[in-house]
Amino acid sequence: MTVFHLDDFLAGWIGGEFYLFCRSCTKFHTRLQAGKGYKNTLHCVVTIYKKENVTGFFKGLSFPLASITLYNSMVFGFFSNTQRLISRYRYGDGRHPCSMLDLTVASMLTGLVSVGVGAPVDLVKIRLQMQTQPVLAENFNLAGNGSVPLRSMGIQSQSLYRGPLHCISTVLQNEGIQGLYRGAGAMILRDVPGYTLYFVPYTLFCNWLNPDGNASPHPCCIWLAGGLAGSISWVTATPADVVKSRLQADAMQHRKYKGILHCIMQSYKTEGIHVFFRGATVNAIRGFPMCATMFLGYELSLQFIRSF
């Protein structure tokens, strides 16, 4: 009996398509975490709208939207097949229900592997979102260089990157392959515990909402469990997500942070402890619909594929 299943990858791909419909708030989420000068979420939204109109909320989203289906396919496919592999070697049967320890190990491994694909995608998204002149000015102020004119530092008002492919080529040319993985360490700190607090709560909520383990969970149960798990995961991952976003927004020409610890210390020194929870409210709100629809799309697609 084979342990490796391709249907999980396909269902994850379809679940990623559902996920796309809930990504419009990513723009101000990144600005809120990596930029400066925003009093709160509402002020950030209003400021972006005034300066960049409605299109400002979707800047830098083309690349992550195009790649999220592949990323989601990899995450769900790897997680499900890792569960089966652990079950087979521990119990001799790939269909044996996994314990909480098994789920935790599979979730942590999934978070670790996801960084390989997710780090470059996040970096391109953040660089494209943070390249406007007002945000660059705010970032210079963060570094204590607010008194230096932007033009004297060779930064022009036009966009630094013409698009995702130009951003990738520019980063590779200026920073090398390691440049695409800047912030990967912080992403590991975010995603390893983040996916643990993603898949484990989802499984627990599904079991609680569906005591009859022999029947497939009702779509409402899947939607609610996925939303709650998403909110929990994103809120607890916010501090590491703030550090990751700031490191990835750091371009070589005006780099402020030497590494994870330096970023944490500088951020705390200039903005206090609350900076690490900036965007937590947005994460909680956006995490519910995004993850609810993604899990629902994944589970329903998996049921449909396996019905043949």
Salt bridges, closest charged atoms under 4 A:
ASP7 OD1 - HIS5 ND1 3.97
ASP7 OD2 - ARG306 NE 2.88
ASP8 OD2 - ARG84 NH2 2.74
ASP8 OD1 - ARG306 NH2 3.45
GLU52 OE2 - ARG31 NH2 2.78
GLU52 OE1 - LYS59 NZ 3.08
ASP93 OD1 - ARG95 NE 3.77
ASP102 OD1 - ARG90 NH1 2.49
ASP122 OD2 - ARG190 NH1 3.73
ASP122 OD2 - LYS244 NZ 3.02
GLU175 OE2 - ARG127 NH1 3.24
GLU175 OE1 - ARG255 NH2 2.91
ASP191 OD1 - ARG190 NE 2.67
ASP241 OD2 - HIS29 NE2 3.40
ASP241 OD1 - ARG190 NH1 2.78
ASP250 OD2 - ARG182 NH2 3.30
ASP250 OD1 - LYS256 NZ 3.05
GLU271 OE2 - ARG246 NH1 2.77
GLU271 OE1 - ARG278 NH2 2.76
